[in-house]
Amino acid sequence: MAATCTFFSKPANFSPNCALSLPELAAFDMCQKRTMFKLMTQEEKECLKQQCGGSWKHVLRYILVREKNCSRVIAGPGHSIVITTSGDVYSFGANCSGQLGLGDSEDRFKPCIIRSLKGIRITQAAVGSRRTMLVSDTGRVYAFGKDSFRGAESVEAAHTNQITTPKIVESLKGVFVVQAVIGGYFSAVLSREGRVYTFSWGKSERLGHNSEPSDVEPHLLSELEDVPVAYISAGNCYLLMLAYQPNGMSVYSVGCGLGGKLGHGCKNNKGMPKLIEQFRSLSFKPVSIAAGTWHAAALGADGRVCTWGWGHTGCLGHGDEEYKAVPTVVEGLRNVKAVHLSAGEYTTFVVTDNGDVYSCGSGESLNLAFQGDDDAEEEEVPDFSTPSIVESLKALNKKVAQVCPTNASYWLNSEMGQPHTFAVMESGELCAFGGGARGQLGVKLHDGVEKVSVPMHVPVDLS
């Protein structure tokens, strides 16, 4: 209905086609407004249409899945990236390897625009350890920082080259990329046709490719070549893929299975993508996924939330710290309707339809924004194993749209400071809390202060 109304309120982007129904015409018109679709040949458009179920309405829904899931604000290990609606990019925080893309290696304590990208509209970003990848609306991928597709630091990676300004990833010039992700030991990209390519750490027991850490060539996950993947999410050593189907979406996983984070009822590694079948048993229709560092979460069309994987610090929200090897509904959220979720290292955030934020997991890092008195003697450790409202965000009296926590191993990135989190308000305002010693909050903290629990305003305009 929304597409149809938009279609009739403005001139169409194509010549009349009497063979299409009005809803189909409206959906096609909405697709035409996306650069990725405009640049496709008619044959490529028809091929995508058939992959999505033979309807332009399905193609539009396929495109919208990624647009709704991707965030324009990324909290990386020690540095942050913010993309405005016009496609400008701001970076701030740790810059020891040039990961801010500003032409040097000096840390920044306030958002700085990447001026070398002038004239290029960026639509999506991925942030890893000392590395950043940006995706433009024309399908190009730009990378800077540590010159390696491995996300985590290692002895070998510490001696890799550094790139201090955005540079096109040459090996991806033949792929129209719409999304990039950086895990702990690998990177992956998603093409507009819904195909997934991975780089590095692709040994057979993990990501299906016998490649070296220094590998710069993308490898197609051919097992899903005929399944249009709409969105991907990377954890430390595994990858989740949200596949589009006309009768409802499905989730595939691949990689390291320790802790049950692949969702197949076991702890085995999977070298090839495998469908997570538990959702069908739960009558759960996934519309969003979040691969945390060591655990995963999914949002259902009915507002329910499932979590699985390692349960350390209660990050799964089930009232204990036990691991779950299959997706399990979070009972503590039964009475609310979730509309957004995210996951970090042993941290889970859920935003409800009224703008409240619930969280569970690792509260000691302060990236859950729970306030406490550091000088007081704690008689007992707070319980973060069930979802609780984040009162410090509620106190702002502003409706939260998204929450974006650092999703990386602190142990592998401890020199970058404590993890941090962004809260994006419906108004477009941006707030941050957690670790900020390297400038990753977008504001300079007082001397001796390394982290904050009270959300702070970030001086950047998202519009």
C-alpha positions in Angstrom: 0.0 0.0 0.0 2.8 2.4 0.9 4.5 1.7 -2.4 1.3 2.2 -4.3 0.6 5.6 -2.6 4.1 6.8 -3.4 3.8 5.6 -6.9 0.7 7.7 -7.5 2.0 10.8 -5.7 5.0 11.3 -8.0 5.9 10.6 -11.7 7.0 7.0 -12.4 10.7 6.2 -13.1 9.9 4.1 -16.2 7.6 3.9 -19.2 4.1 2.5 -18.7 3.7 -1.3 -18.7 0.1 -2.3 -19.1 1.0 -6.0 -18.4 1.7 -5.2 -14.7 -0.9 -4.7 -12.0 -0.9 -1.4 -10.1 0.8 -2.9 -7.0 3.4 -4.5 -9.2 4.0 -1.1 -11.0 4.3 0.6 -7.7 6.8 -1.9 -6.4 8.8 -1.7 -9.6 8.9 2.1 -9.3 10.2 1.8 -5.7 12.9 -0.5 -6.8 13.9 1.9 -9.6 14.7 4.5 -7.0 17.5 2.4 -5.6 20.9 3.0 -7.4 21.7 -0.7 -7.1 18.6 -1.6 -9.1 19.0 1.3 -11.6 22.4 0.1 -12.7 21.2 -3.5 -13.4 20.5 -4.6 -17.0 16.9 -5.7 -17.8 18.1 -9.3 -17.9 19.7 -8.9 -14.4 16.5 -7.4 -13.1 14.4 -10.2 -14.4 16.8 -12.8 -13.0 16.6 -11.2 -9.5 12.8 -11.1 -9.9 12.7 -14.9 -10.5 15.1 -15.6 -7.6 12.8 -13.6 -5.3 9.6 -15.4 -6.3 8.6 -13.9 -9.6 7.2 -10.6 -8.3 8.4 -7.0 -8.1 6.8 -6.8 -4.7 9.1 -9.6 -3.6 12.1 -7.9 -5.1 11.2 -4.7 -3.1 10.7 -6.7 0.1 14.1 -8.3 -0.5 15.8 -4.9 -0.8 14.0 -3.5 2.2 15.2 -6.4 4.4 18.8 -5.2 4.1 17.9 -1.5 4.4 16.0 -2.1 7.6 18.7 -4.3 9.1 21.8 -2.2 8.3 22.8 0.5 10.7 24.5 3.7 9.7 26.3 3.9 13.1 29.0 1.3 13.9 30.8 0.9 17.2 34.1 -0.9 16.5 36.8 -2.0 18.8 38.3 1.4 19.7 36.9 3.4 16.8 33.5 4.4 15.3 32.0 5.2 12.0 28.8 7.2 11.3 27.1 7.6 7.9 24.7 10.4 7.2 21.6 10.1 5.1 23.4 12.0 2.3 26.2 9.4 2.3 28.9 11.4 4.1 31.1 9.4 6.5 32.4 10.6 9.9 35.1 8.6 11.9 36.5 9.0 15.3 38.5 7.1 18.0 41.6 5.0 17.8 43.6 5.5 14.6 46.9 3.6 15.1 46.6 1.8 11.8 44.9 4.6 9.8 41.5 2.9 10.4 39.8 6.3 10.5 40.6 7.0 6.8 41.8 10.5 7.5 45.3 10.3 6.0 47.2 9.9 9.2 47.5 7.7 12.4 46.4 10.2 15.0 43.5 9.4 17.3 40.4 11.6 17.0 38.2 12.6 20.0 35.4 14.2 17.9 33.7 13.1 14.6 35.7 14.1 11.5 34.4 13.8 8.0 36.4 11.7 5.6 36.9 14.4 2.9 38.7 12.1 0.4 35.3 10.5 -0.2 33.7 13.7 -1.5 31.3 12.9 -4.3 31.0 9.3 -3.3 27.8 8.2 -1.5 28.5 5.6 1.1 25.6 3.5 2.2 27.0 0.9 4.6 30.1 0.3 6.8 31.9 -2.5 8.5 34.4 -2.1 11.3 36.9 -4.5 12.7 40.2 -4.5 14.6 42.2 -1.6 13.2 40.3 -1.9 9.9 37.3 -0.3 8.2 35.3 -1.2 5.0 32.8 1.1 3.3 30.3 0.3 0.6 29.1 2.9 -1.9 25.7 3.1 -3.6 27.4 2.0 -6.9 28.6 -1.3 -5.3 32.3 -0.4 -4.8 34.1 -1.3 -1.6 36.6 0.9 0.0 39.0 -0.3 2.8 41.5 1.4 5.0 43.5 0.7 8.2 45.2 -2.7 8.6 45.7 -4.1 5.1 44.3 -7.6 5.9 40.9 -9.2 5.6 41.4 -10.7 9.1 39.5 -8.8 11.7 41.4 -9.8 14.8 45.0 -8.8 15.6 47.7 -11.4 15.5 51.5 -11.5 15.5 51.5 -11.8 11.7 48.8 -9.2 11.2 50.7 -6.7 13.4 53.3 -6.3 10.6 50.8 -5.9 7.7 50.8 -2.7 5.6 48.6 0.2 6.7 46.3 2.3 4.5 45.3 5.7 5.9 42.9 6.8 3.2 40.0 4.9 1.6 41.2 2.6 -1.2 39.0 0.6 -3.6 39.2 -3.2 -3.0 40.4 -4.2 -6.5 39.5 -7.9 -6.1 35.8 -6.9 -5.7 35.5 -4.8 -8.8 33.6 -7.5 -10.6 31.0 -7.8 -7.8 28.3 -5.2 -7.1 28.5 -5.2 -3.3 25.6 -4.0 -1.1 26.9 -5.0 2.3 30.3 -5.9 4.0 31.0 -7.4 7.4 34.2 -8.0 9.4 34.4 -10.9 11.9 37.2 -11.8 14.2 39.1 -13.8 11.6 37.5 -13.2 8.3 35.6 -10.7 6.2 32.5 -11.2 4.0 30.5 -9.3 1.5 27.0 -9.6 0.0 26.2 -8.9 -3.6 23.0 -7.2 -4.9 22.0 -10.6 -6.4 22.1 -12.1 -2.9 25.4 -14.0 -3.2 27.9 -14.2 -0.2 31.6 -14.0 -0.7 34.2 -14.6 2.1 37.9 -13.6 2.6 40.5 -15.2 4.8 40.4 -17.7 7.6 38.4 -19.9 5.2 39.8 -23.3 6.2 37.5 -26.2 5.3 36.2 -26.7 8.9 35.1 -23.1 9.1 34.1 -21.1 6.1 34.2 -23.7 3.4 37.4 -22.4 1.7 41.0 -23.6 2.0 42.5 -20.0 1.9 45.3 -18.3 3.8 44.9 -15.4 6.2 46.6 -13.1 3.6 44.2 -14.1 0.9 42.7 -11.1 -0.9 40.4 -12.9 -3.4 36.7 -13.2 -2.6 35.4 -16.8 -2.5 31.7 -17.5 -3.3 29.7 -19.6 -0.8 28.4 -21.6 -3.8 26.1 -23.7 -1.6 23.8 -20.7 -1.4 24.3 -19.5 -4.9 20.6 -20.1 -5.8 19.2 -18.7 -2.5 19.0 -14.9 -2.4 20.6 -13.8 0.9 19.2 -10.4 2.0 21.5 -9.7 5.0 24.6 -11.1 6.6 26.0 -10.7 10.2 29.4 -11.7 11.4 30.5 -12.9 14.8 34.1 -13.6 15.9 34.4 -16.9 14.0 31.1 -17.6 12.4 28.6 -16.0 9.9 24.8 -15.8 9.9 22.8 -15.3 6.7 19.2 -14.1 6.4 17.8 -15.6 3.2 14.7 -14.2 1.4 11.8 -16.5 0.5 8.3 -15.4 -0.6 6.7 -17.4 2.2 9.1 -16.2 4.9 12.8 -15.8 5.5 15.2 -18.4 6.8 18.6 -18.3 8.5 21.7 -20.1 7.6 25.0 -20.4 9.5 28.5 -21.4 8.8 31.8 -21.4 10.8 32.9 -22.3 14.3 30.2 -24.1 16.3 31.7 -23.9 19.8 29.0 -22.9 22.4 26.2 -23.9 20.0 26.3 -20.5 18.3 25.5 -22.0 14.8 22.1 -23.0 16.2 22.0 -26.6 15.0 21.7 -28.4 18.3 25.4 -29.3 18.5 28.9 -27.6 19.0 30.3 -28.9 15.7 31.9 -26.6 13.1 30.2 -26.3 9.8 32.3 -25.8 6.7 29.3 -25.2 4.5 26.2 -23.0 5.2 23.4 -25.0 6.9 19.8 -24.0 7.5 18.8 -23.4 11.1 15.7 -25.6 11.3 14.7 -24.8 14.9 12.8 -21.7 13.8 10.2 -23.8 12.0 9.5 -25.8 15.2 8.9 -22.6 17.1 6.6 -21.1 14.3 9.1 -18.3 14.4 9.5 -16.2 11.2 12.9 -14.4 11.4 13.0 -10.8 10.0 16.3 -9.7 11.6 19.5 -11.4 12.9 22.5 -10.4 15.0 25.6 -12.4 15.3 27.3 -11.3 18.5 30.9 -12.2 19.2 30.1 -15.5 20.9 26.3 -15.7 20.8 23.5 -14.9 18.4 20.0 -13.4 18.4 17.0 -13.2 16.0 13.9 -11.1 15.8 10.6 -12.6 14.7 7.9 -11.0 12.6 5.6 -11.2 15.7 8.0 -9.3 17.9 9.5 -12.3 19.7 13.2 -12.7 20.3 15.3 -15.8 20.2 18.9 -16.2 21.4 21.5 -19.0 21.3 25.2 -19.7 21.7 27.5 -19.1 24.7 25.5 -17.7 27.7 28.3 -16.2 29.7 27.2 -13.3 32.0 23.6 -14.1 31.1 23.8 -12.5 27.6 21.1 -14.9 26.3 18.5 -13.5 28.7 17.3 -16.9 29.9 18.0 -16.3 33.6 21.2 -18.4 33.6 24.6 -18.6 32.0 24.1 -21.9 30.2 24.8 -22.2 26.5 21.9 -22.9 24.1 22.7 -24.9 21.0 19.4 -24.0 19.2 17.4 -20.7 19.0 15.4 -20.3 22.2 12.6 -17.8 22.8 13.5 -15.2 25.5 10.5 -15.6 27.9 11.4 -12.3 29.7 10.4 -10.4 26.6 7.0 -12.2 26.1 5.0 -9.1 27.1 6.7 -6.6 24.8 7.0 -6.4 21.0 10.6 -6.1 19.8 11.3 -4.1 16.7 15.1 -4.1 16.7 17.9 -6.1 18.3 21.7 -6.2 18.4 24.4 -8.2 20.0 28.0 -7.6 21.1 30.5 -9.5 23.2 28.3 -11.2 25.8 25.8 -8.3 25.4 22.3 -8.2 23.9 20.1 -5.2 23.3 16.4 -5.2 22.3 14.4 -2.1 21.3 10.6 -2.4 21.7 7.9 -0.7 19.6 7.4 2.1 22.2 11.2 2.9 22.1 12.2 1.2 25.4 15.5 -0.6 25.4 16.1 -3.9 27.2 19.5 -5.4 27.8 21.1 -8.4 29.3 24.6 -9.8 29.6 28.0 -8.2 30.5 27.1 -5.2 32.6 30.6 -4.8 34.1 31.9 -3.2 30.9 29.3 -0.4 31.2 28.3 -0.9 27.6 24.8 -1.8 29.0 24.5 1.7 30.4 23.5 0.5 33.9 24.3 3.2 36.4 26.0 2.4 39.6 28.1 3.9 42.4 31.8 2.9 41.8 32.7 3.8 45.4 29.9 1.8 47.0 30.7 -1.7 48.4 28.7 -4.2 46.4 27.1 -6.8 48.7 26.0 -8.9 45.7 26.8 -8.9 42.0 23.9 -7.5 39.9 22.0 -10.1 37.8 22.1 -9.3 34.1 20.8 -12.8 33.0 17.3 -11.6 32.3 16.3 -8.6 30.1 16.0 -5.3 32.1 15.0 -1.8 30.9 18.0 0.5 30.4 16.8 3.2 32.7 19.6 5.7 31.8 18.3 5.7 28.2 14.6 5.8 29.3 15.5 8.9 31.4 16.4 10.8 28.3 12.7 10.8 27.3 13.5 10.2 23.7 12.3 7.3 21.6 15.2 5.0 20.7 15.3 3.5 17.2 18.5 1.4 17.2 21.3 0.4 19.6 24.7 -0.5 18.3 27.3 -2.1 20.6 30.9 -3.0 20.0 30.9 -6.5 18.5 34.4 -7.8 19.0 36.5 -9.7 21.4 37.9 -7.4 24.2 40.6 -9.9 24.9 41.9 -9.6 21.3 41.5 -5.8 21.3 42.2 -4.7 24.9 44.7 -2.0 23.8 41.7 -0.2 22.2 39.9 0.3 25.5 36.6 -0.9 26.8 33.7 -1.7 24.4 31.2 1.1 23.8 27.6 1.5 22.5 25.6 4.0 20.5 21.9 4.7 20.8 20.2 6.2 17.7 17.1 8.1 18.5 14.1 8.3 16.2 14.8 12.0 15.9 18.3 11.3 14.5 20.1 12.3 17.7 23.0 10.1 18.6 24.1 9.1 22.2 27.0 7.0 23.4 28.2 5.3 26.5 30.9 2.7 27.6 34.6 2.9 26.9 35.9 6.2 25.5 39.6 6.4 26.3 40.6 6.4 22.6 37.9 8.9 21.6 35.4 6.3 20.3 32.5 8.0 22.0 33.0 11.1 19.9 33.7 13.3 22.9 36.9 13.7 25.0 36.5 12.4 28.5 38.1 14.1 31.6 41.6 13.1 32.6 41.6 9.7 34.3 38.2 8.7 33.1 38.1 5.8 30.7 34.4 4.9 30.5 31.0 6.4 31.2 27.6 4.8 32.1 25.4 7.8 31.5 24.6 8.3 27.7 26.4 11.3 26.3 25.4 13.3 23.2 27.6 12.7 20.2 28.1 15.9 18.1 27.3 14.6 14.7 24.2 15.2 12.5 22.9 12.0 10.9 20.6 13.9 8.5 
